[in-house]
Amino acid sequence: MNMRILACTAAIMALGTLQAQDDLVKKANATATDSTGYRFTTVVSAEATPVENQASSGTCWSYAANSFLESEMIKAGGPSIHLSKIYTARRSYEDKADSYVRMHGSLNYGDGGEPHDVINMYAKYGTMPEEAYTGLQYGTSKNQFGEMQSVLKGMLDAVIKAPNRGKLTPVWKKAFSSVLDAYLGPVPATFTYMGKSYTPQSFAKEVVKINPADYVEFVSVTTAPYWAETMMMVPDNWAFQYCWNIPMEDMVATIDQALRSGYTVAWGGDVSEPSFSWKNGVAWVPETPADELTKEQKADLFSGPKPEMKITPELRQEAFDNYTTQDDHGMQITGIAKDQQGTEWYIVKNSWGVDNDHEGYLYMSKNFVRYKTTSFMVNRKGVPSDVLKKLKG
């Protein structure tokens, strides 16, 4: 394959990542109907910062997990502020690029990531307020990452596959960083917050004040032993992170305990089901499998509470194995609500703006979480004691 074809292929792949995110939003609105038949009453609700919009970027993981950290700051008595999601994303892109080159391109590269990436970048590089680094560099009012990621991916593939190079150049990282500077702006070495100058590291230490060791990430799969760490087997786990594997019902119990203790949850999962409607702000699991829903059933998905499919660990695993569950979105679970029938749902903060029926939030059934969760992260202080005791190591 000549270099011109290679560069074009890389650009198409990177654009595809961003197009997939935009298509995900469209798909999540495709089955929207009238949802006034639902009536929710809040049971518990943790504090969270205002809803934001990731726009045309695959940075949901950064928005979700940074929003999670913002709630952690509030709970600890700190300020209620937005952290820079784009600073975290940029540092992640840089580290991911280094791994991509070291792996000779045998690694997923793109906008995507996981909640642990936010904690890892925070521990390594610190953080800063959103106004100190917005990433809106060339007159844009919202994220538009398609062109940038095409250029970055093409550059990385040229670095690792350029013929007759003998060895890597010593300047490719500088060139990569220069592209990020052009699209997102240079990272400030220092910035001012509340009249005081900080570096990202000093801001993390003196203002944010969270301990990266306080956070635990969980998965629930039947392909690995429970109560032990296992690799999170999703393409966006470019860091090859291991997470604690726990049974499905312990997953739900852990989320419940965290929320009832005043902690929020950084959640990752699949939102491509027709029974996930962003416009309606409702996500649940019909008794009828998604691929068997009739036109009439699809038109009635959001008219009010209905019986749900019984979710088992085996059914959950089957959805992973046949790709009907994929790791395509990250959000923050902030509370619990009950519908008019007394059934509990999770209150979820999204990062697609506020133009839906619940001003940027949605209600997600516990069965949807059982079925479609790929991973979640919580403060270990919110984990049930019996779960903590069973974690090995």
Protein Blocks (a to p, Z undefined) as FASTA:
>chain_A
ZZklmmmmmmmmmmmmmmmmmmmmmmmmmmgccfklpccddfbdcdddddddekjadklm
mmmmmmmmmmmmmmnopacddddfklmmmmmmmmmmmmmmmnnopacedjbdcfklmmmm
mmmnopadfklonopanopabdcfklmmmmmmmmmmmmmmoghklpacfklmmmmmmmmm
mmnopadfbdceehiacdfklmmmmmnopafklpccddddfkbcehiacddddfklmnop
acddddfklmmmmmmmmmmnopacdddddfkbfklcfklopacddfbdfklccfklmmmm
mnoccddddddfklmmmmmmnopaccfbccddfbdcddfkopacdddddfebjabfkooi
acddfklmmmmpmbdcddfklpcfklmmmpgZZ
